[in-house]
Amino acid sequence: MGQKRYLWVGALLGVGVALLLAYLLGPAPGTQYDANYRSRLDHALDEGRRAAAEQEERLRRRLNDLRRPG
């Protein structure tokens, strides 16, 4: 490939990365810019933490049930 082609490929990759970051870190639809502002990434991370905590609680209950003499 010629040097110009490498330049264009690099530029297109840069634009793609910039668009991805803008999507992930940008405001969610309907978001108002106030003290409660949250990005899509913040929302996704909170949902992941909540799901992990629920799963951990289910596994702990199951483990306790298995440990009980029955």
ChimeraX commands (.cxc) that place a marker at each C-alpha (Angstrom):
marker #1 position 0.00,0.00,0.00 radius 0.5
marker #1 position 1.12,3.50,-0.66 radius 0.5
marker #1 position 1.62,6.08,2.03 radius 0.5
marker #1 position -1.56,7.93,1.07 radius 0.5
marker #1 position -3.59,4.79,1.56 radius 0.5
marker #1 position -2.11,4.32,5.05 radius 0.5
marker #1 position -3.03,7.93,5.80 radius 0.5
marker #1 position -6.65,7.35,4.76 radius 0.5
marker #1 position -6.92,4.07,6.66 radius 0.5
marker #1 position -5.54,5.74,9.78 radius 0.5
marker #1 position -7.89,8.68,9.40 radius 0.5
marker #1 position -10.91,6.40,8.99 radius 0.5
marker #1 position -9.91,4.33,12.01 radius 0.5
marker #1 position -9.50,7.52,14.03 radius 0.5
marker #1 position -12.95,8.71,13.04 radius 0.5
marker #1 position -14.42,5.32,13.95 radius 0.5
marker #1 position -12.82,5.34,17.38 radius 0.5
marker #1 position -13.96,8.93,17.97 radius 0.5
marker #1 position -17.56,8.05,17.04 radius 0.5
marker #1 position -17.52,5.02,19.32 radius 0.5
marker #1 position -16.23,7.06,22.26 radius 0.5
marker #1 position -18.76,9.81,21.60 radius 0.5
marker #1 position -21.55,7.22,21.60 radius 0.5
marker #1 position -20.40,5.51,24.80 radius 0.5
marker #1 position -19.53,8.62,26.76 radius 0.5
marker #1 position -22.19,10.93,25.33 radius 0.5
marker #1 position -25.55,11.67,26.91 radius 0.5
marker #1 position -28.34,9.13,26.85 radius 0.5
marker #1 position -31.48,10.06,24.87 radius 0.5
marker #1 position -33.69,12.49,26.76 radius 0.5
marker #1 position -30.93,13.45,29.19 radius 0.5
marker #1 position -31.05,16.89,30.68 radius 0.5
marker #1 position -27.85,18.60,31.67 radius 0.5
marker #1 position -28.23,19.02,35.40 radius 0.5
marker #1 position -26.79,17.53,38.59 radius 0.5
marker #1 position -28.29,14.14,37.67 radius 0.5
marker #1 position -26.56,13.89,34.26 radius 0.5
marker #1 position -25.39,10.38,33.38 radius 0.5
marker #1 position -23.81,9.01,30.26 radius 0.5
marker #1 position -24.73,5.71,28.61 radius 0.5
marker #1 position -21.54,4.22,29.97 radius 0.5
marker #1 position -22.40,5.27,33.54 radius 0.5
marker #1 position -25.83,3.70,33.14 radius 0.5
marker #1 position -24.41,0.48,31.70 radius 0.5
marker #1 position -21.84,0.21,34.48 radius 0.5
marker #1 position -24.50,0.71,37.16 radius 0.5
marker #1 position -26.69,-1.95,35.56 radius 0.5
marker #1 position -23.74,-4.35,35.47 radius 0.5
marker #1 position -22.93,-3.75,39.13 radius 0.5
marker #1 position -26.55,-4.28,40.11 radius 0.5
marker #1 position -26.76,-7.54,38.13 radius 0.5
marker #1 position -23.49,-8.76,39.65 radius 0.5
marker #1 position -24.73,-8.02,43.17 radius 0.5
marker #1 position -27.99,-9.90,42.53 radius 0.5
marker #1 position -26.12,-12.90,41.11 radius 0.5
marker #1 position -23.72,-12.89,44.06 radius 0.5
marker #1 position -26.64,-12.88,46.49 radius 0.5
marker #1 position -28.30,-15.81,44.66 radius 0.5
marker #1 position -25.06,-17.79,44.73 radius 0.5
marker #1 position -24.50,-17.08,48.42 radius 0.5
marker #1 position -28.02,-18.29,49.27 radius 0.5
marker #1 position -27.47,-21.43,47.21 radius 0.5
marker #1 position -24.15,-22.08,48.91 radius 0.5
marker #1 position -25.72,-21.65,52.34 radius 0.5
marker #1 position -28.52,-24.05,51.37 radius 0.5
marker #1 position -25.97,-26.64,50.28 radius 0.5
marker #1 position -23.97,-26.27,53.49 radius 0.5
marker #1 position -26.96,-26.89,55.75 radius 0.5
marker #1 position -27.20,-30.44,56.98 radius 0.5
marker #1 position -30.37,-31.84,55.61 radius 0.5
marker link #1:1,2 radius 0.2
marker link #1:2,3 radius 0.2
marker link #1:3,4 radius 0.2
marker link #1:4,5 radius 0.2
marker link #1:5,6 radius 0.2
marker link #1:6,7 radius 0.2
marker link #1:7,8 radius 0.2
marker link #1:8,9 radius 0.2
marker link #1:9,10 radius 0.2
marker link #1:10,11 radius 0.2
marker link #1:11,12 radius 0.2
marker link #1:12,13 radius 0.2
marker link #1:13,14 radius 0.2
marker link #1:14,15 radius 0.2
marker link #1:15,16 radius 0.2
marker link #1:16,17 radius 0.2
marker link #1:17,18 radius 0.2
marker link #1:18,19 radius 0.2
marker link #1:19,20 radius 0.2
marker link #1:20,21 radius 0.2
marker link #1:21,22 radius 0.2
marker link #1:22,23 radius 0.2
marker link #1:23,24 radius 0.2
marker link #1:24,25 radius 0.2
marker link #1:25,26 radius 0.2
marker link #1:26,27 radius 0.2
marker link #1:27,28 radius 0.2
marker link #1:28,29 radius 0.2
marker link #1:29,30 radius 0.2
marker link #1:30,31 radius 0.2
marker link #1:31,32 radius 0.2
marker link #1:32,33 radius 0.2
marker link #1:33,34 radius 0.2
marker link #1:34,35 radius 0.2
marker link #1:35,36 radius 0.2
marker link #1:36,37 radius 0.2
marker link #1:37,38 radius 0.2
marker link #1:38,39 radius 0.2
marker link #1:39,40 radius 0.2
marker link #1:40,41 radius 0.2
marker link #1:41,42 radius 0.2
marker link #1:42,43 radius 0.2
marker link #1:43,44 radius 0.2
marker link #1:44,45 radius 0.2
marker link #1:45,46 radius 0.2
marker link #1:46,47 radius 0.2
marker link #1:47,48 radius 0.2
marker link #1:48,49 radius 0.2
marker link #1:49,50 radius 0.2
marker link #1:50,51 radius 0.2
marker link #1:51,52 radius 0.2
marker link #1:52,53 radius 0.2
marker link #1:53,54 radius 0.2
marker link #1:54,55 radius 0.2
marker link #1:55,56 radius 0.2
marker link #1:56,57 radius 0.2
marker link #1:57,58 radius 0.2
marker link #1:58,59 radius 0.2
marker link #1:59,60 radius 0.2
marker link #1:60,61 radius 0.2
marker link #1:61,62 radius 0.2
marker link #1:62,63 radius 0.2
marker link #1:63,64 radius 0.2
marker link #1:64,65 radius 0.2
marker link #1:65,66 radius 0.2
marker link #1:66,67 radius 0.2
marker link #1:67,68 radius 0.2
marker link #1:68,69 radius 0.2
marker link #1:69,70 radius 0.2
view
